[in-house]
Amino acid sequence: MRRLFSGTIAAVALSTFASAGSAGELLFSGVATTSDDYQLAVIWSNILAEAGGETSITPVENGSVAGMRAAAQGEVDIVGIGAPHYRDALGNTGRFTDDPPEFVEAYEGMQALFAIPTGMAQYVTRADSEIHTLSDFRDHSVGIGRPGGNAGRVSGILFGVHGMDMEAGEVDGQHLEYVPALEQLAAGTLDATLVWGGLPHPAVDNASRGTPLRFVSPDPATLGDFREAITNGEFYIFQEVPADTIEAAYEGRVEAEGPAYFWTFPFQIMVSADMPEDTAYEIVKALWENIETVHGQSAALSLISLDTALESLSADLHPGAERYYREVGAL
């Protein structure tokens, strides 16, 4: 699998993105061959192939930041990136601090087709624990991710909107990697922990084989306060995961007391504004008209929904995609 963009700054066409593939072929830059967006690209490609139209999708692997740079250079046609991170790209901040002005101008010429759920912050405890809601973390020890990571900062803010001051010791937040944290949870020396990832999460799946677990959710009613308390909060969501999806993903080893809620942000599927309107319309329509095929591939992909596909986007919709959403009443 070829990797696009070696790190060398290449010339960028400022007015348009050159089509990366041959006529009708669109290159989709996924994060990794195991990522949800890459798997979506594979299924989307099959859907278009079975439809027999002139447009096709070919997945390639890049990572999200390198994928954006490849799109800026016209080397790929479709790319996924987190909604807050796209704002970083526009503002020359975060991991895009060193990008040249030509790249930023190219990022400004991108638009969204839709968003999908991907990595999520999931809080988990033992099934025999007294902890059932996020507010129950008070006076308990909770793993909050690796030292210096964003998950710890966000967790502290989330605890705050639930009335607990982690800095004052009302929650014993401990900076731990996921696997050691789950080992301590099993041993009874830690009360709960955060993990970041998809569904099923490999570390949670492995831990649940020795220790029955249960997810702990934030109160959905706190989302507004959470968004106000955190930088770029308008792009954060509480992803709802149905109880039967959890039970199926972990074969009953992780209890589900109703739906679980995980904090995350939309992962936007983006293209150049120069993509022809009919092309964007065709591929978006093909995907949503065959979404049951996508849902059948994995628990993570089963969470993709038209109901949340346009929630908290940080980019304008492509006109072709917008036309489809208006037709089906999603806008």
C-alpha positions in Angstrom: 0.0 0.0 0.0 1.6 3.2 -1.1 1.9 6.1 1.3 1.3 9.6 -0.1 3.2 12.7 1.0 6.7 12.0 2.2 6.9 15.2 4.2 8.5 17.2 1.4 6.6 20.4 0.5 5.4 20.1 -3.0 3.8 22.7 -5.3 0.1 23.1 -4.8 -2.4 24.2 -7.3 -4.2 27.2 -5.6 -7.3 27.4 -7.6 -8.3 23.7 -8.0 -7.4 20.3 -6.7 -6.2 18.1 -9.5 -8.1 14.8 -9.7 -5.8 12.2 -8.1 -7.2 9.2 -10.0 -8.1 8.5 -13.6 -11.4 9.8 -14.9 -14.1 8.6 -12.6 -11.7 7.1 -10.0 -11.6 8.8 -6.6 -8.8 8.1 -4.1 -10.0 7.9 -0.5 -7.3 8.6 2.0 -8.0 6.5 5.2 -6.2 6.8 8.5 -5.0 3.1 8.4 -6.1 -0.2 7.0 -7.7 -1.1 10.3 -9.5 2.3 10.8 -13.2 2.7 10.5 -12.9 5.3 7.7 -10.7 3.0 5.7 -13.2 0.1 6.1 -16.0 2.4 5.1 -14.0 3.3 2.0 -13.7 -0.4 1.0 -17.4 -1.0 1.4 -18.3 2.3 -0.3 -16.1 1.2 -3.2 -17.9 -2.1 -3.5 -21.3 -0.4 -3.4 -20.3 1.9 -6.3 -18.9 -1.1 -8.2 -22.1 -3.0 -7.9 -24.1 0.0 -9.0 -22.1 -0.1 -12.3 -21.7 3.6 -12.6 -18.7 5.5 -13.9 -17.4 6.6 -10.5 -15.3 4.4 -8.4 -13.5 4.8 -5.0 -10.0 3.4 -4.3 -8.8 3.4 -0.6 -5.2 4.4 0.3 -3.6 4.6 3.7 -2.2 7.9 5.0 -3.2 8.9 8.5 -5.4 12.0 8.9 -2.8 14.8 8.9 -0.8 13.4 6.0 -4.1 12.7 4.3 -5.1 16.3 4.5 -1.7 17.3 3.1 -2.1 14.8 0.3 -5.5 16.3 -0.5 -4.0 19.8 -0.5 -1.5 18.6 -3.1 -4.3 17.1 -5.3 -3.0 13.5 -4.6 -6.2 12.2 -3.1 -9.9 13.2 -3.6 -11.6 12.2 -0.3 -10.1 12.4 3.2 -11.3 12.1 6.8 -10.4 14.4 9.7 -11.8 15.3 13.1 -14.0 18.4 13.1 -11.8 20.3 15.6 -8.6 19.2 13.7 -10.0 20.7 10.5 -10.2 24.0 12.3 -6.6 23.5 13.3 -5.7 23.0 9.6 -7.5 26.3 8.7 -5.8 28.2 11.6 -2.2 26.8 11.2 -2.5 25.4 14.7 -2.1 22.0 16.4 -0.4 19.5 14.2 -0.8 21.8 11.2 1.4 24.6 12.7 4.2 24.2 10.2 2.1 23.9 7.0 2.8 26.5 4.4 0.2 29.1 3.3 -0.5 27.3 0.1 -1.7 24.3 2.1 -3.9 26.4 4.3 -5.4 28.0 1.2 -6.1 24.5 -0.2 -7.7 23.4 3.1 -10.0 26.4 2.9 -11.2 25.0 -0.5 -12.5 21.8 1.1 -16.1 20.9 2.0 -17.8 18.0 3.9 -19.9 15.2 2.6 -20.9 13.9 6.0 -19.4 12.8 9.3 -19.0 9.4 11.0 -18.4 8.3 14.5 -14.9 6.8 15.0 -12.7 7.0 18.1 -14.7 7.6 21.3 -13.8 8.3 24.9 -15.3 5.4 26.9 -15.4 5.1 30.7 -15.5 1.6 32.0 -15.8 0.0 35.4 -16.2 -3.5 36.8 -19.7 -4.9 36.5 -19.8 -5.5 40.3 -18.9 -1.9 41.0 -21.1 0.6 42.9 -20.4 3.1 40.0 -23.3 3.4 37.6 -23.2 7.0 36.4 -20.4 9.5 35.8 -21.4 11.4 39.0 -20.6 8.3 40.9 -16.9 8.9 40.2 -16.8 11.2 43.2 -14.3 9.9 45.8 -13.1 7.1 43.4 -9.9 6.5 41.4 -10.3 6.9 37.6 -7.7 6.3 34.9 -7.8 9.3 32.5 -5.3 8.3 29.8 -1.6 8.9 29.3 0.3 11.9 30.9 0.0 15.0 28.8 -2.8 13.5 26.7 -5.9 15.5 25.7 -8.2 12.8 27.2 -7.1 13.8 30.7 -7.8 17.5 30.1 -11.2 16.8 28.7 -12.1 14.3 31.4 -11.4 17.0 34.1 -13.7 19.4 32.3 -16.4 16.7 32.0 -16.1 15.8 35.7 -16.5 19.5 36.5 -19.8 19.8 34.6 -21.0 16.8 36.7 -20.2 18.8 39.9 -16.8 17.2 40.7 -13.5 19.1 40.9 -10.7 16.7 39.9 -8.0 19.3 40.8 -9.4 19.5 44.4 -9.3 15.7 44.7 -13.0 15.1 44.4 -12.1 12.5 41.8 -8.7 10.8 41.9 -7.7 11.1 38.3 -4.7 8.9 37.5 -2.7 9.2 34.3 -2.4 5.7 33.0 -2.2 4.0 29.6 -5.2 1.9 28.8 -3.8 -1.6 29.3 -2.2 -1.0 32.7 -5.3 0.8 33.8 -7.5 -2.1 32.9 -5.1 -4.5 34.7 -5.5 -2.3 37.8 -9.2 -2.3 37.4 -9.3 -6.1 37.3 -7.0 -6.2 40.4 -9.3 -3.9 42.3 -6.7 -1.1 42.7 -8.5 1.2 40.3 -12.2 2.0 40.3 -12.8 3.0 36.6 -10.8 4.0 33.6 -11.1 5.8 30.3 -10.2 4.1 27.0 -10.2 5.8 23.6 -11.1 3.9 20.4 -13.9 2.2 18.5 -16.3 -0.6 19.3 -15.4 -3.2 20.2 -12.3 -1.8 21.8 -9.6 -4.5 21.7 -8.3 -3.7 25.2 -11.8 -3.7 26.7 -12.6 -6.9 24.8 -9.6 -8.6 26.2 -10.1 -7.4 29.8 -13.8 -8.4 29.8 -12.8 -12.0 29.2 -11.4 -12.1 32.7 -13.5 -9.5 34.5 -17.1 -8.6 33.6 -17.3 -4.8 32.9 -19.8 -2.0 32.5 -19.7 1.3 30.7 -20.3 4.5 32.6 -21.9 7.4 30.8 -22.0 11.2 31.2 -25.5 12.6 31.7 -26.7 13.5 28.2 -28.4 16.6 29.6 -24.9 18.1 30.4 -23.8 18.3 26.8 -24.6 22.0 26.5 -22.6 22.8 29.6 -19.7 20.6 28.4 -19.6 22.4 25.1 -19.5 25.8 26.8 -16.7 24.7 29.1 -14.2 23.3 26.5 -12.3 24.8 23.7 -13.9 24.2 20.3 -16.8 22.7 22.3 -19.3 23.2 19.5 -17.7 20.2 17.7 -18.0 17.8 20.6 -20.9 15.3 20.9 -22.1 12.5 23.1 -22.2 9.5 20.8 -25.2 7.2 21.8 -24.4 3.5 21.5 -27.5 1.2 21.9 -27.4 -1.5 24.6 -27.9 -4.3 22.0 -24.9 -3.0 20.0 -22.7 -3.2 23.2 -23.9 -6.6 24.1 -23.3 -7.9 20.5 -19.9 -6.3 20.3 -18.7 -8.0 23.6 -20.9 -11.1 23.5 -22.5 -10.1 26.8 -19.2 -9.7 28.7 -19.8 -5.9 29.1 -23.1 -5.0 30.7 -25.4 -2.4 29.2 -27.8 -0.6 31.5 -29.6 1.0 28.6 -27.7 3.0 25.9 -24.1 4.2 26.7 -22.8 7.7 25.8 -19.2 8.4 24.9 -17.7 11.8 24.3 -16.1 12.4 20.9 -16.3 14.7 17.9 -17.4 14.1 14.3 -14.9 12.6 11.9 -15.6 14.5 8.7 -15.4 12.9 5.2 -14.2 15.8 3.0 -13.6 16.6 -0.6 -12.5 19.6 -2.7 -15.2 22.2 -3.4 -14.1 21.7 -7.0 -15.5 18.1 -7.1 -18.4 18.2 -9.6 -21.8 18.6 -7.9 -23.2 15.5 -9.7 -20.2 13.4 -8.6 -20.7 14.3 -4.9 -24.4 13.7 -5.2 -23.9 10.3 -6.8 -21.5 8.9 -4.2 -23.4 10.3 -1.2 -26.7 8.9 -2.5 -25.1 5.5 -3.2 -23.8 5.3 0.3 -26.9 6.3 2.2 -29.2 4.2 0.0 -27.0 1.1 0.9 -26.3 2.0 4.5 -27.6 -1.3 5.8 -24.8 -3.0 3.9 -22.3 -0.7 5.8 -24.0 -1.5 9.1 -23.6 -5.2 8.6 -19.8 -5.1 8.5 -19.0 -4.2 12.1 -20.3 -2.8 15.4 -18.4 0.4 14.8 -19.8 1.0 11.3 -23.3 0.2 12.6 -23.2 3.5 14.4 -23.1 5.5 11.2 -26.5 7.3 10.9 -28.1 9.9 8.7 -29.5 11.4 11.9 -26.1 12.4 13.1 -24.2 12.7 9.8 -24.4 16.5 9.7 -24.1 17.2 13.5 -21.3 19.6 14.6 -19.5 19.8 11.3 -16.7 22.4 11.2 -16.9 22.8 7.4 -19.5 23.8 4.8 -21.4 21.0 3.0 -20.5 20.3 -0.6 -23.4 21.4 -2.8 -23.8 17.9 -4.2 -24.1 16.4 -0.8 -26.4 19.2 0.3 -28.7 18.5 -2.6 -29.1 14.9 -1.5 -29.8 15.8 2.1 -32.5 18.2 1.1 -34.1 15.6 -1.1 -34.4 13.2 1.7 -35.4 15.8 4.3 -32.2 15.7 6.4 -31.8 19.5 5.9 
